[in-house]
Every structure is written in C-alpha cells, then in structure tokens.
Amino acid sequence: MNSEEKFKGKIADLEADYDELKEKHEGLEVELENLKSYIIQEHINEFQKGVRQAAFFCKEVDVANLRFDVNKDVVDDQLINEAESNPEEKVEKTMADEDVNAGATVGGDDNNAA
C-alpha cells in the first residue's frame, strides 16, 4: 500500500503541474493575441502616418482622385497594377528566361564544335 500512496502522490503532483502549465499556456495565448493586435495596429498607424506625410509633401496630388488607385504600384518609374508587379513572378520569369538563354548557348556551342 505504501507504493500505491506514492503513486497517488506523484499523480496528484503531476496533475497540479499540468493544471499550472495549462494556466500559463492559456495566459501566453492571450498575451500572444494581444501582441498580434498591437503589431497590426502599429502597422496601421505607421501606414496612416506615411499617408499624412505623402499628403503634406505632395499637396498637388489629390488622393481622392479616381486615377489614384491603391491597387497599383510604381515599378521602374511606371505605375502598374500590383498583379503585374509581383516580385515572385518576376524572379520566376527571369529564371525561365535565363534557362532558355543558357539552353540556346549550350546548343550553339555544340553546333560550332561539330
């Protein structure tokens, strides 16, 4: 019976540890959600600050104008749709172009050697 009491004591200790860890975990989840909200709010605040600065420095630009489109970006000093300015697509296209050019160069060398 002595060993049974030891096991019950260990089980009680483990359950207490589990409950304590569970409470800490729940507290950390709440803190994480609060931090996420804080980070998002800071991004919004900084963006709004940038908009205010742009309006201050570029008074002749009317952001209410229909030509002003937030779905466009400036790439190579041109205003284009964001879909056309996706950096990942540019990298893939560049890599594909390089592969085609490399294949043409290799093929050209083989023909000259023959």
DRENLUMBA-620249 format. One record per atom (N, C-alpha, C): y, x, z; residue number from 1; atom name; residue in one letter. Coordinates in pm, 1 decimal, padded with zeros to 6 digits, m for minus. Last residue first. Example, Ala and Ser with C-alpha at 12.3 -4.5 7.8 and 13.67 -1.06 7.14 Angstrom:
2
m00225.0;01285.0;00708.0;2;N;S
m00106.0;01367.0;00714.0;2;CA;S
00003.0;01290.0;00787.0;2;C;S
m00569.0;01319.0;00780.0;1;N;A
m00450.0;01230.0;00780.0;1;CA;A
m00330.0;01320.0;00780.0;1;C;A
***
This chain:
114
02078.5;03082.9;m08389.3;114;N;A
01969.3;03063.0;m08485.1;114;CA;A
02007.3;03102.7;m08620.0;114;C;A
02315.2;03105.7;m08250.4;113;N;A
02214.6;03211.6;m08231.8;113;CA;A
02105.3;03199.7;m08336.6;113;C;A
02448.3;02874.9;m08316.7;112;N;N
02502.8;03001.6;m08364.0;112;CA;N
02400.6;03112.8;m08353.7;112;C;N
02296.5;02686.0;m08180.9;111;N;N
02302.7;02679.8;m08326.7;111;CA;N
02354.6;02811.1;m08385.1;111;C;N
02341.8;02757.7;m07917.2;110;N;D
02205.8;02766.8;m07970.9;110;CA;D
02207.8;02766.1;m08121.7;110;C;D
02611.6;02700.9;m07889.7;109;N;D
02567.2;02840.2;m07877.2;109;CA;D
02427.0;02855.6;m07937.4;109;C;D
02614.2;02423.0;m07911.6;108;N;G
02683.8;02503.3;m08010.4;108;CA;G
02637.6;02646.5;m08006.9;108;C;G
02482.5;02344.2;m07680.2;107;N;G
02422.3;02313.7;m07810.7;107;CA;G
02484.6;02400.3;m07920.4;107;C;G
02669.2;02428.5;m07492.8;106;N;V
02535.0;02487.0;m07493.0;106;CA;V
02469.3;02465.7;m07627.5;106;C;V
02884.3;02263.2;m07565.0;105;N;T
02899.6;02408.8;m07567.8;105;CA;T
02764.2;02475.2;m07574.1;105;C;T
02782.0;02009.9;m07519.5;104;N;A
02826.0;02045.6;m07654.1;104;CA;A
02837.6;02196.7;m07668.3;104;C;A
02739.8;02020.8;m07245.4;103;N;G
02626.6;01999.5;m07336.5;103;CA;G
02661.6;02039.8;m07478.1;103;C;G
03002.0;02044.2;m07156.2;102;N;A
02907.6;02152.6;m07128.4;102;CA;A
02787.2;02142.0;m07221.6;102;C;A
03105.3;01796.2;m07235.9;101;N;N
03160.3;01919.8;m07292.1;101;CA;N
03065.6;02037.2;m07271.4;101;C;N
02949.3;01627.8;m07075.4;100;N;V
02944.9;01613.9;m07221.2;100;CA;V
02994.9;01742.4;m07286.0;100;C;V
03025.9;01717.5;m06822.9;99;N;D
02885.5;01725.7;m06863.5;99;CA;D
02872.7;01717.6;m07014.8;99;C;D
03298.3;01655.9;m06827.6;98;N;E
03257.7;01795.7;m06817.8;98;CA;E
03112.7;01813.7;m06860.9;98;C;E
03282.2;01377.3;m06837.0;97;N;D
03344.7;01449.4;m06947.3;97;CA;D
03303.4;01596.3;m06946.9;97;C;D
03165.0;01332.6;m06586.7;96;N;A
03092.7;01292.6;m06707.6;96;CA;A
03149.0;01365.7;m06829.0;96;C;A
03370.3;01424.9;m06420.0;95;N;M
03238.8;01490.9;m06417.2;95;CA;M
03159.1;01457.3;m06542.3;95;C;M
03570.1;01241.9;m06487.8;94;N;T
03591.7;01384.2;m06511.9;94;CA;T
03458.2;01457.8;m06515.4;94;C;T
03450.0;01006.8;m06397.0;93;N;K
03482.6;01020.6;m06539.1;93;CA;K
03500.8;01167.7;m06574.0;93;C;K
03431.3;01060.5;m06121.6;92;N;E
03309.9;01035.0;m06199.3;92;CA;E
03335.3;01054.8;m06348.1;92;C;E
03704.7;01087.6;m06062.8;91;N;V
03614.6;01200.1;m06041.2;91;CA;V
03488.6;01181.7;m06123.2;91;C;V
03794.5;00829.4;m06125.0;90;N;K
03849.5;00944.8;m06196.0;90;CA;K
03756.1;01064.2;m06183.6;90;C;K
03655.4;00676.6;m05939.4;89;N;E
03625.1;00657.9;m06081.2;89;CA;E
03677.0;00776.1;m06162.2;89;C;E
03780.8;00767.7;m05709.4;88;N;E
03637.6;00790.2;m05726.7;88;CA;E
03598.7;00776.0;m05873.3;88;C;E
04049.2;00680.8;m05737.8;87;N;P
04017.2;00823.6;m05742.7;87;CA;P
03869.0;00851.9;m05764.4;87;C;P
04167.0;00425.3;m05932.8;86;N;N
04065.9;00454.3;m05833.0;86;CA;N
04025.2;00600.6;m05842.8;86;C;N
04352.5;00319.3;m06102.6;85;N;S
04385.6;00446.4;m06038.8;85;CA;S
04285.6;00485.1;m05931.2;85;C;S
04280.7;00073.5;m06193.3;84;N;E
04281.3;00180.8;m06291.8;84;CA;E
04303.2;00317.1;m06227.5;84;C;E
04316.7;m00072.9;m05966.4;83;N;A
04182.0;m00066.5;m06022.0;83;CA;A
04171.7;00047.2;m06123.0;83;C;A
04591.9;m00066.8;m05933.8;82;N;E
04507.8;00013.1;m05844.8;82;CA;E
04367.1;00028.6;m05900.8;82;C;E
04781.4;m00036.5;m06236.2;81;N;N
04702.8;m00117.1;m06143.3;81;CA;N
04614.1;m00026.8;m06059.3;81;C;N
05064.5;00192.8;m06240.6;80;N;I
04943.6;00133.7;m06297.7;80;CA;I
04872.2;00050.5;m06192.0;80;C;I
05340.7;00368.2;m06323.0;79;N;L
05299.0;00256.8;m06239.2;79;CA;L
05180.5;00188.3;m06306.6;79;C;L
05346.2;00723.0;m06339.3;78;N;Q
05338.6;00594.5;m06408.3;78;CA;Q
05288.9;00489.4;m06310.6;78;C;Q
05324.2;00981.2;m06240.6;77;N;D
05458.2;00926.6;m06265.1;77;CA;D
05456.6;00798.9;m06347.5;77;C;D
05049.5;00994.8;m06183.7;76;N;D
05106.9;01076.1;m06291.5;76;CA;D
05241.1;01018.4;m06337.8;76;C;D
05064.9;00684.5;m06042.9;75;N;V
04974.4;00793.3;m06076.8;75;CA;V
05032.8;00866.2;m06196.1;75;C;V
05141.4;00448.3;m05812.6;74;N;V
05203.6;00546.8;m05900.6;74;CA;V
05105.3;00662.1;m05918.5;74;C;V
04996.4;00120.4;m05824.1;73;N;D
05015.2;00250.0;m05761.4;73;CA;D
05079.9;00343.5;m05863.0;73;C;D
04980.3;m00229.3;m05745.7;72;N;K
04997.5;m00118.4;m05838.7;72;CA;K
05024.8;00008.8;m05760.4;72;C;K
04987.0;m00437.4;m05578.4;71;N;N
04855.9;m00402.7;m05632.0;71;CA;N
04864.1;m00291.2;m05735.8;71;C;N
05242.6;m00501.8;m05523.6;70;N;V
05174.6;m00415.7;m05426.7;70;CA;V
05034.8;m00377.1;m05472.9;70;C;V
05492.7;m00504.3;m05754.5;69;N;D
05355.8;m00550.1;m05734.3;69;CA;D
05284.5;m00453.5;m05639.7;69;C;D
05785.8;m00613.8;m05878.6;68;N;F
05733.1;m00530.5;m05770.7;68;CA;F
05596.6;m00584.1;m05732.6;68;C;F
05854.4;m00815.7;m06045.6;67;N;R
05799.5;m00694.7;m06107.8;67;CA;R
05742.6;m00600.2;m06003.8;67;C;R
05972.9;m01003.6;m05884.0;66;N;L
05836.2;m01028.6;m05928.8;66;CA;L
05772.7;m00906.9;m05995.3;66;C;L
06152.0;m00883.5;m05604.0;65;N;N
06143.6;m00899.4;m05748.8;65;CA;N
05997.8;m00916.5;m05789.1;65;C;N
06159.4;m00808.2;m05347.7;64;N;A
06128.3;m00949.4;m05371.4;64;CA;A
06114.5;m00978.8;m05520.4;64;C;A
06250.2;m00553.3;m05344.4;63;N;V
06105.8;m00571.0;m05327.1;63;CA;V
06064.1;m00716.4;m05344.1;63;C;V
06472.2;m00405.5;m05540.9;62;N;D
06452.9;m00535.7;m05477.1;62;CA;D
06302.9;m00561.5;m05466.4;62;C;D
06644.4;m00110.9;m05520.1;61;N;V
06514.1;m00168.9;m05550.4;61;CA;V
06498.0;m00297.8;m05470.7;61;C;V
06878.1;m00006.3;m05425.3;60;N;E
06885.1;m00074.7;m05553.4;60;CA;E
06752.2;m00139.2;m05592.6;60;C;E
06812.0;00128.3;m05193.7;59;N;K
06878.7;m00001.6;m05180.9;59;CA;K
06883.6;m00077.7;m05312.6;59;C;K
06623.6;00327.5;m05087.2;58;N;C
06624.9;00275.9;m05225.0;58;CA;C
06685.1;00136.5;m05225.0;58;C;C
06643.7;00376.5;m04817.6;57;N;F
06674.1;00484.6;m04911.1;57;CA;F
06685.2;00436.0;m05055.4;57;C;F
06576.9;00123.8;m04706.8;56;N;F
06700.3;00192.2;m04669.1;56;CA;F
06739.9;00295.6;m04774.2;56;C;F
06328.5;00065.8;m04815.3;55;N;A
06439.2;m00026.1;m04841.2;55;CA;A
06573.1;00040.9;m04809.9;55;C;A
06187.4;00278.7;m04706.2;54;N;A
06199.7;00267.4;m04851.7;54;CA;A
06315.7;00175.7;m04887.7;54;C;A
06207.6;00213.5;m04435.2;53;N;Q
06269.7;00336.5;m04484.9;53;CA;Q
06287.9;00330.5;m04636.0;53;C;Q
06059.6;m00024.7;m04431.9;52;N;R
06200.9;m00026.5;m04392.9;52;CA;R
06273.1;00097.4;m04444.3;52;C;R
05812.0;00077.1;m04510.3;51;N;V
05878.0;m00021.9;m04594.8;51;CA;V
06026.9;m00027.2;m04561.2;51;C;V
05759.3;00242.8;m04291.0;50;N;G
05772.9;00300.9;m04424.5;50;CA;G
05843.2;00206.0;m04520.3;50;C;G
05736.2;00047.5;m04093.8;49;N;K
05842.3;00147.6;m04082.8;49;CA;K
05867.0;00211.9;m04218.4;49;C;K
05506.7;m00080.1;m04184.8;48;N;Q
05632.7;m00154.0;m04182.4;48;CA;Q
05751.6;m00058.8;m04171.7;48;C;Q
05327.0;00129.3;m04139.0;47;N;F
05349.6;00080.6;m04274.9;47;CA;F
05482.8;00007.0;m04282.1;47;C;F
05339.7;00146.3;m03861.7;46;N;E
05383.5;00260.9;m03942.3;46;CA;E
05408.7;00219.6;m04086.5;46;C;E
05233.4;m00107.0;m03792.2;45;N;N
05369.1;m00068.6;m03751.3;45;CA;N
05422.2;00045.9;m03837.3;45;C;N
04974.6;m00086.6;m03900.0;44;N;I
05066.0;m00190.9;m03947.7;44;CA;I
05210.1;m00152.9;m03915.5;44;C;I
04876.5;00123.2;m03744.1;43;N;H
04883.5;00137.4;m03889.8;43;CA;H
04981.0;00035.3;m03948.5;43;C;H
04891.1;00001.6;m03491.7;42;N;E
04972.5;00120.3;m03519.1;42;CA;E
04985.0;00144.4;m03669.3;42;C;E
04700.4;m00199.9;m03523.5;41;N;Q
04839.9;m00236.9;m03501.9;41;CA;Q
04932.0;m00118.6;m03529.7;41;C;Q
04470.0;m00041.8;m03546.4;40;N;I
04510.9;m00128.2;m03658.0;40;CA;I
04657.5;m00165.0;m03644.7;40;C;I
04470.1;00072.6;m03290.2;39;N;I
04480.5;00157.6;m03409.4;39;CA;I
04527.6;00075.5;m03529.2;39;C;I
04435.5;m00156.4;m03130.0;38;N;Y
04554.2;m00072.3;m03114.3;38;CA;Y
04576.0;00013.3;m03238.5;38;C;Y
04184.9;m00244.9;m03211.3;37;N;S
04302.0;m00330.7;m03232.3;37;CA;S
04430.1;m00249.2;m03224.7;37;C;S
04035.0;m00026.5;m03121.5;36;N;K
04036.8;m00061.4;m03263.8;36;CA;K
04159.2;m00145.8;m03296.0;36;C;K
04080.4;m00046.9;m02846.0;35;N;L
04129.8;00070.1;m02918.4;35;CA;L
04135.6;00043.5;m03069.3;35;C;L
03948.1;m00288.5;m02792.9;34;N;N
04091.6;m00276.5;m02765.9;34;CA;N
04151.8;m00159.3;m02843.1;34;C;N
03687.7;m00213.4;m02859.3;33;N;E
03753.8;m00319.7;m02936.3;33;CA;E
03904.8;m00314.8;m02916.0;33;C;E
03649.4;m00020.7;m02657.7;32;N;L
03643.3;00016.9;m02798.9;32;CA;L
03712.5;m00087.3;m02885.5;32;C;L
03659.7;m00179.6;m02427.4;31;N;E
03761.0;m00075.8;m02448.3;31;CA;E
03765.4;m00032.2;m02594.5;31;C;E
03431.3;m00332.3;m02468.3;30;N;V
03561.2;m00399.2;m02460.9;30;CA;V
03672.2;m00298.0;m02487.6;30;C;V
03240.7;m00128.6;m02458.2;29;N;E
03253.5;m00210.1;m02579.2;29;CA;E
03388.6;m00279.9;m02582.9;29;C;E
03274.5;m00039.8;m02196.3;28;N;L
03308.2;00050.2;m02306.6;28;CA;L
03322.9;m00027.0;m02437.5;28;C;L
03178.5;m00260.3;m02057.6;27;N;G
03317.3;m00218.3;m02039.9;27;CA;G
03363.3;m00128.0;m02152.7;27;C;G
02913.6;m00254.2;m02139.0;26;N;E
02995.9;m00370.3;m02174.0;26;CA;E
03143.6;m00336.2;m02161.0;26;C;E
02841.0;m00010.1;m02019.9;25;N;H
02832.1;m00027.2;m02164.7;25;CA;H
02920.1;m00142.7;m02209.5;25;C;H
02869.9;m00068.9;m01748.0;24;N;K
02952.5;00035.8;m01808.8;24;CA;K
02956.9;00019.3;m01959.6;24;C;K
02671.6;m00266.4;m01726.3;23;N;E
02811.0;m00299.1;m01698.0;23;CA;E
02904.9;m00196.8;m01760.6;23;C;E
02446.6;m00110.7;m01786.3;22;N;K
02478.4;m00225.8;m01870.3;22;CA;K
02624.1;m00266.2;m01849.9;22;C;K
02445.6;00070.3;m01575.2;21;N;L
02467.4;00118.7;m01711.0;21;CA;L
02505.9;00005.1;m01805.2;21;C;L
02388.1;m00111.6;m01366.4;20;N;E
02511.7;m00031.7;m01364.8;20;CA;E
02545.8;00018.9;m01504.9;20;C;E
02136.6;m00206.4;m01444.4;19;N;D
02249.1;m00300.0;m01432.1;19;CA;D
02382.4;m00226.4;m01434.6;19;C;D
01994.5;00035.7;m01430.5;18;N;Y
02005.6;m00036.6;m01556.6;18;CA;Y
02125.2;m00131.0;m01553.4;18;C;Y
02009.5;00093.2;m01157.9;17;N;D
02068.2;00186.0;m01255.5;17;CA;D
02090.8;00116.9;m01389.3;17;C;D
01866.1;m00126.4;m01063.2;16;N;A
02006.2;m00110.3;m01023.0;16;CA;A
02077.8;m00016.8;m01120.1;16;C;A
01619.0;m00071.8;m01179.5;15;N;E
01688.9;m00195.4;m01215.2;15;CA;E
01836.5;m00186.9;m01179.4;15;C;E
01561.0;00168.2;m01047.8;14;N;L
01577.5;00167.2;m01193.7;14;CA;L
01650.4;00041.4;m01240.0;14;C;L
01535.9;00073.8;m00783.8;13;N;D
01637.2;00174.1;m00817.9;13;CA;D
01665.7;00174.0;m00968.3;13;C;D
01317.4;m00099.1;m00815.4;12;N;A
01446.0;m00153.8;m00770.2;12;CA;A
01559.5;m00056.6;m00803.9;12;C;A
01125.2;00088.7;m00887.9;11;N;I
01160.1;m00019.0;m00981.3;11;CA;I
01296.1;m00077.8;m00944.3;11;C;I
01112.2;00236.1;m00653.4;10;N;K
01156.9;00300.4;m00777.4;10;CA;K
01199.5;00196.1;m00880.0;10;C;K
01012.3;00037.8;m00481.3;9;N;G
01141.5;00101.2;m00454.0;9;CA;G
01198.5;00167.7;m00578.9;9;C;G
00767.8;m00011.8;m00598.4;8;N;K
00864.7;m00120.8;m00589.8;8;CA;K
01004.9;m00064.9;m00564.4;8;C;K
00651.5;00240.8;m00558.7;7;N;F
00674.4;00190.6;m00694.8;7;CA;F
00776.9;00078.5;m00695.8;7;C;F
00640.5;00242.8;m00279.5;6;N;K
00718.5;00345.2;m00350.2;6;CA;K
00751.6;00298.9;m00492.0;6;C;K
00465.8;00031.1;m00235.9;5;N;E
00603.0;00019.8;m00185.8;5;CA;E
00693.3;00122.3;m00255.2;5;C;E
00237.4;00142.3;m00344.4;4;N;E
00291.6;00019.9;m00402.4;4;CA;E
00436.8;00000.6;m00359.0;4;C;E
00188.8;00352.0;m00173.3;3;N;S
00227.9;00383.4;m00310.7;3;CA;S
00287.2;00260.9;m00380.4;3;C;S
00117.9;00201.6;00052.2;2;N;N
00232.6;00290.3;00059.1;2;CA;N
00282.0;00324.3;m00081.8;2;C;N
m00119.4;00080.8;00000.0;1;N;M
00000.0;00000.0;00000.0;1;CA;M
00126.1;00085.4;00000.0;1;C;M
***
